[in-house]
Each structure stands twice: as C-alpha cells, then as structure tokens.
Amino acid sequence: MKNYLNESARTASNSYFTDKATEAEVKGAFETFAATGETLDNQKRRLFYGKGDALTGGEVDGFAINGLNGNIVHAIYGLCTEAGEISEAFLKAAQTGQFDEVNLKEEAGDLLWYLAMLFRELDTDFEQVATTNINKLKARFPEKFTQDKAYNRDLDTERDILES
C-alpha cells in the first residue's frame, strides 16, 4: 500500500482553486452531505443491526433492495455513512482552522473496514484494486496529472484496464 500512496501522488492535482467555489456553496454542500450521511446511518442501523420497529409499505416501482447481496449493500451504506462523518470533520475544520487528524484517521480506518467487506464480496483485495486503479490512472495521466487529461478521458481504454 505504500507503493499505492506514492503512485497515487503522481496523478493527484496539486492545485487548489478556492476562487472557483464560494465558501457558502462549499459549506452548504457539505452540510447536505453530512445530513444525508446521518440519514443513511439511521437506515443502516435499521437494516443491518435490527434497530427499531419493522416498517411496511413505501414500495417504489423499479426499485427493490430485497434481492441484492446484503453484504454489498451494507458495505455501500457504510462507505457513504463514513464519508458523511468525514464531511462533518471537514465542516469542523473549516470552523476551527485545523483538521482533527486523529478523527480523520479513525474515519479512514472505518472506510477501510467497509472496503474490506466490499472486496470480500467481490472476491478481490486491496492490492488488486490498488494495482488496477493505478494502471487506469497511468493510462489517463501518462506523465503526471493535467487538467486537460482529467477532462478528456479515454473511457474505452480505462474500461479495458478495469476489465482485464
């Protein structure tokens, strides 16, 4: 994974265009995301930990979770809820002027846990996913990150890499 950290740095944008989004816009989006994460966390507790009373009704045509792999659904819920908690950490840092790095590492660990759950169900592992991801990014950014390459992607080549 240390290799992944180094390889991923090569394809990261090192620019920070704070003039391209207002603070009000950013704050509003992250507040919405954090609130959505909390909603999903409450659903996750009901769906996977049995919290609360059984509910009926509310079916939606063309949408059903019953037949889906429950571990994949649980992993997706977990990734979303933990991302919501990272959003809360971002909002707090924007108010205090610094990130709580201990909290961020804890939330990142929770994200890893849910990724591990997802990878088990997909019969893959961190190394395989990391290697495929870096290969895709190397195709996208042969030398290093560029804005042009970020916007003008060869999606067919990337999909071929993902499927190989």
Phi, psi and omega in degrees: 000334176297322176298320178298317179301316179293313181295321181290331178297327181297331185252016179267144173286131178258014179263154181218093187269076183291350177274357184264354176213136180283156177298323178297319179296313180296312180301314180298317181295316181288328174295317177298315180297317179297319179294321177296319177301321179293319176300314179295324179296320177296319176296318180301318179297322179288314184290320190246347179241001176071019181288134174090180181276156176292140179247151176229163178081185178079020179294151179233126178303133177076012180219122179209135178258349184305315186273001182276153176300115184298326179290324176292317178299316179300316180298317180296314176302314182297317179298318179293318182291321178292323175297324175298321178291326175293326175298318177298321178296322177296314179299318179295318180296323179293337177272323184266341181092001177206152178277144170276093186295329177297315178296317180299319178294322178296316179293322177297321176298320177296321176299317178300321181298315179290326173297319178300319178299314180296315182296321177302315182290333180266006180054050178220185179212175183301316183298315181296315180294318180296316180298315179297318180298315179295319178299319177297315181292327176294324176293322181287317183235080186302323180260304180194176179299136168222148179297321180301312180294330179293325182271331184246085186259149174266087186294329178294315178297317180298318180295321177301318178296316181296327183273348183279000000 
